[in-house]
Amino acid sequence: MEAAEAVARVEDWLRAVHGPDQRTVRVDTDKVRRVPEGWSVPYNAVAYLDGGDAGKEIFPPPNMVVREPDGQVRQAAPHPGGLSIPARYPGREHWKEIVDREFRDSGLSHLGVPPAAVGGWQQVLPDGSDGDEERENPDYLPGPMRLGRERPRNPLEYLLAFHDAGWLDRERFLIGLVSTEVFIPIADNDRVPRTAYDQREHRLLTYSDPRHLPEHTHRWWHVDLATLMKLDPAPNLNLDGGPQYRQQVTGAELTAVLATYPRFKQTVDKKITGLAASQEIKTFAAEAAAKIALPTPVSPPTHAVDWARRNGYELTDEEIRLTVLGRTWRERVRLDDGGRWPVDLASNGLQPGYGDNGEAVPRLNTFGKYFEQGNPGFKHGWHRITGAYAGFALGEALGIHGTLGEDVPLGPLTQQLLFLTEGIVRSPHREAPEQEGQFTVAAARGLLRWLHTQGEPVPGPVDGWLVQVPEMRAKTEPDTGELAALRDLAQERPGTAKGPGALLVALPAALTNGYAGEGITGGVAEAARRLAGLTHGSEFDIEAAAFLATLFDQLLTKDKVCPPVTSARALFTGNSWSTLRHTVDRGLMSMDATSKIPLLPKPSGFGAGTDTETVLSQVLSAVSGYENYPEQALWRAVTHDGRRPLTGALAGALIGARVGLPGLPWVSSLRSRYLVENLASDAFWHFDQFSPVFESTSGWARRYPRS
């Protein structure tokens, strides 16, 4: 389309709106220009444009867009970052676009609304009121985040995601690219090393964010693509936006686009040394050491940056400084053999922790981004396990209280979860597989230690560090049926309960598969069956717990990419889990054969039942399709008339495994957040391939004596 045709289309619209003579306004032809969406066609008062009367100027100047390639006339957004909308004609019915929120929130409005990102249209009557009719867009495609792919964090990642999803064609993708920036590893001499090239394809390896840079990369070039294309020859690029978002582009493609759409943002061209590897942090460490009389400053925390990146996170500069402070204090106390810690832990890079007798022992704050010991995880990721446990506690609290204020205590389900986890960590089967028979014995003793904290009599000694923590002895209000089953367990009558409380065991059961082999004979499903059988006797309840444990085992992956909850469908192979197929399938996002819009079942749609079937469906429906929206997922999990604390807890664990501690909302509301993280960290380490249980000097046997 040429400019003249675009102008003619806008003039037709102006005549329809302002009258056929068009004496009051006209197109400002001198300012018509090509834009990514098509043609920008401004107009203004004739008295201003032709007569020079500044008092008649319409301000801000109105602007229309004629979209390519279909020629649709649209009203440009009145403010930066807004979306253009189809132009309205007076006296006519209008159809308002329903644009997918993923595009609305992406910051890519300058590219125009992709037709495939329009879910449908809402009728608007000639008088401007909303009509009753909606139309679905047959060409709509679901967005990548709705389908459970990772959430993009910057414009380049959104471009990669939307191009891959079919929202942006190649041309629109390239137009967007020329305004973005990349990060490229460089050596100390500012040269791009050979390792930053794909030698076979002669492509420069570029990254969308420092968190995706290769391990041990602490110096990089932050540059916009327009500047990069000034190199001679313009390089071909591998664009890496994380494991799910990768594309290749040629220098010729980008230079051709820049000829028509030059970069409209300020130039970015900086060679950067990450703070963790800089002279600045060495000076900071020396000053921190001098303040508390530490003879030798701690080393720069480059390892912490590497460990965080391994989990898909980047440490902020403030977190790097706090890491130095925390390690400085830890070394000072170690040298003093019991010296005093600072009063303000958080400001000194520390967080509350718990010693072998339940006493307060500060730990290094790793901000939920990496495991302090550095273990990458053999099968499971530390960040996913701690996120799942914190999410469980958070979801239960939300289900109990409805809203979260400050200093919210742990609920009874979270207390039981922690004692059950401590119990399986104390099982001797980890270092002595021939004692696998003690697994359920140790687990039962863990549950009975919790029962003891509620003032109930239990057989045998009540020991271990967890039972000595004051907040774990707080009285709570557990489900009466489940409490009765634990009383029966104390009387050696297992399996007397019926209902969804059996699902509690799924998360700790999944942890048992963290090392080579299958942990418990039969894997996590069998581990869950044995644990659920301690309190529940219904075969359906026990199988549901086994299924959920199997799903958790997948979601707790050490990989940077966590599968969406809809991956639960892949567990149904052959006749496996036949009694659960309907329960699971109805709770998951699905696609109807007659529609392109995903069907997202609501937890409230399953009624107020408190049976296992209802609860499992509610839990899955709360999270499925909302993996990238943790606040919404948690609210959905407790917005119904069923067992809100339990559905909130299990949904919180699913979403926490996905987003980790840094991605969970409201975590600071939890009184015992650090206790939950401490025990989850211990459980991760215990069931990892490189478990401290095999180190005689680790003190693990003292912390977790065999049950």
Buried (B, 14 or more C-beta within 10 A) or exposed (E): BEBEEBBBBBBEBBEBEBEEEBEEBBBBEEEBEBBBBBBBBBBBBBBBBEEEEEEBBEEEEBBBBBBBEEEBBBBBBEEEEEBBBBBBBEEEEBBBBBBBBBBBEBEBBBBBBBBBBBBBBBBBEEEEEEBEEBEBBEEBBBBBBBBBBBBBBBBBBBBBBBBBBBBBEEEBBBBBBBBBBBBBBBEEEEEBEEEBBEEEEEBBBBBBBBBBBEEEBBBBBBBBBBEBBEEEEBBBBBBBBBEBBEBEBBBEBBBEBBEEBEBEEEEBEEEBBBBBBBEBBBEBBBEBBEEBEBEEBBEBBBBBBBBBBBBBBBBEEEBBBBBBBBBBBBBBBEEEEEEEBBEEBEEBBBBBBBEBEBEEBBBBBBBBBBBBBEBBBBBBBBBBBBBBBBBBBBBBBBBBBEEBEEEBBBBBBBBBBBBBBBBBBBBBBBBEEEBBEBBBBBBBBBBBBBBBBBEEEBEEEBEBBBBBBEEBBBEBEBBEBBBBBBBBBBEEEBBBBBBBBBBBBBBBBBBBBBBEEBBBEEBBBBBBBBBBBBBBBBEBBBBBBBBBBBBBBBBBBBEBEBBBBBBBEEBBEEEEBEEBBEBBBBBBBBEEEEEBBBEBBEBBEBBEBBBBBBBBBBBBBBBBBBBBBBEBBBBBBBBBEBBBBBBBBBBBBBBBBBBBBBBBBBBEBBBBBBBBBBBBBBBBBBBBEBBBBEEEEEEBBEBBEBB
